[in-house]
Amino acid sequence: MASANKVYIARLAGMVVLGPDGESIGRVRDVVLTARVGRSQPRVLGMVVQLLTRKRIFVPILRVTAIEPASVTLNTGNVSLRRFDQRSGEVLALGELLDSHVRVDDPELPDLANTDVVVVDLGIEQTRTRDWVVTKVAVRTPRGRLGRRGAVHVVDWPHVQGLTRHDLARPDQGVAALLDQYEGMRAADVANAMRELPDKRRRELADALDDERLADVVQELPADDQTDLLLGLGSDRAADVLEAMDPDDAADVLGDLPGSQAESLLQLMDPQESEPVRRLLEHSPDTAGGLMTPEPVVLTAATTVAEALARVRDPDLTPALASMVFVVRPPTATPTGRYLGCVHLQVLLREPPADLVGGLLDADLPRLYPDDSLTAVTRYFATYNLVCGPVVDEEDHLLGAVTVDDVLDHLLPEDWREEEPSE
């Protein structure tokens, strides 16, 4: 199939990147351009490619040998695996230029004169010297009086004003293109992408995400980025996002803040949401009480296997939390009535749907206690081959559950999300 020499950048987002032998290397996540100087056409410097390991690297455009409808092919499989780091004088096409407000002075489009229009795409073209440059800008006019989407016009680059570094620093730029790009991506991948955006774009994206989605993303950011992003939202919005986070993750974030700031946010939260977070903050973060989530799957002995399986099918549960249900005497909200035992998911899958979980209990599995150290919790998982374990108090009330992912978070270095994984 013939390689294209004229491409619109938005179509490249998510496209598979192949090596010379057809092996998959990763996917295109952005295109890096030179910053505009006057009306000169920006050159394409390369692409930001997300590897299968989630790390994002820079691939120079000279390494690209073909751009086809479904893939980008490189002329070599040997690329630098150093994490992409945007330099001065570079601009991210998808991350920074799309959704910008510009003016058009094209004499062939007099209706656009003195009107703010929005950039929706950029056309790039390969020159005779094999360089790629931006030649076209696709812009959308404002919505009409009936709310219909404005028309799209394609304009030659020299007729567009408003894409200088100074212009891009202005607030209130849209994020529709970024939201489209991140649609369907895992929260950890969105967090990874957000870290590479300029601070301004990161704040604009955070403002546009709904509370639930932003909470999922914040939970995947390094600790410093979590606090910076939340505090930049304003107190009321930050409290809303904390409410949407898992209580143990919210407690970790608040534990990194000065006491007065943490208490202020806790007071803004709904009392029903802040109460379990407060309980977690009473424990040291490197103990079972500080690691646990207070919202595992808790059932009574009279619950049927069918009902238990319906509970663990909840898509909001992590695989670790879904691996085990805990059976208690009422009440089932933590701290619960007396803890009776647990039932492993594998057992639920083997038993008739009408059977009661009270007859399937593993009552002999040792419990964890709130003051158990991180080392003790790690040994517990290794000894009993578990990914989830109950935490009870001295009176045998279930307080929550520790999962293996929370243990790993604390065993790894604090900056593990920022470190480059060894290939």
Sequence and secondary structure as in RCSB ss.txt:
>XXXX:A:sequence
MASANKVYIARLAGMVVLGPDGESIGRVRDVVLTARVGRSQPRVLGMVVQLLTRKRIFVPILRVTAIEPASVTLN
TGNVSLRRFDQRSGEVLALGELLDSHVRVDDPELPDLANTDVVVVDLGIEQTRTRDWVVTKVAVRTPRGRLGRRG
AVHVVDWPHVQGLTRHDLARPDQGVAALLDQYEGMRAADVANAMRELPDKRRRELADALDDERLADVVQELPADD
QTDLLLGLGSDRAADVLEAMDPDDAADVLGDLPGSQAESLLQLMDPQESEPVRRLLEHSPDTAGGLMTPEPVVLT
AATTVAEALARVRDPDLTPALASMVFVVRPPTATPTGRYLGCVHLQVLLREPPADLVGGLLDADLPRLYPDDSLT
AVTRYFATYNLVCGPVVDEEDHLLGAVTVDDVLDHLLPEDWREEEPSE
>XXXX:A:secstr
    SEEEGGGGTT EEE TTS EEEEEEEEEEE   TT   BEEEEEEEETTS EEEEEGGGEEEE SSEEEES
 S    SB    TTEEEIIIIITT EEEE  TT GGGTT  EEEEEEEEEE TTS EEEEEEEEE    TT    
 EEEEEGGGEE  SHHHHTSS    HHHHHHHTT  HHHHHHHHTTS HHHHHHHHHHS HHHHHHHHTTS HHH
HHHHHHHT HHHHHHHHHHS HHHHHHHHHTS HHHHHHHHHHS HHHHHHHHHHHTS TTBHHHH BS   EE 
TT BHHHHHHHHT TTS TTGGGEEEEESS  SSS SBEEEEEEHHHHHHS TTSBGGGS B  S  B TT BHH
HHHHHHHHHT SEEEEE TT BEEEEEEHHHHHHHHS TTTTTS    
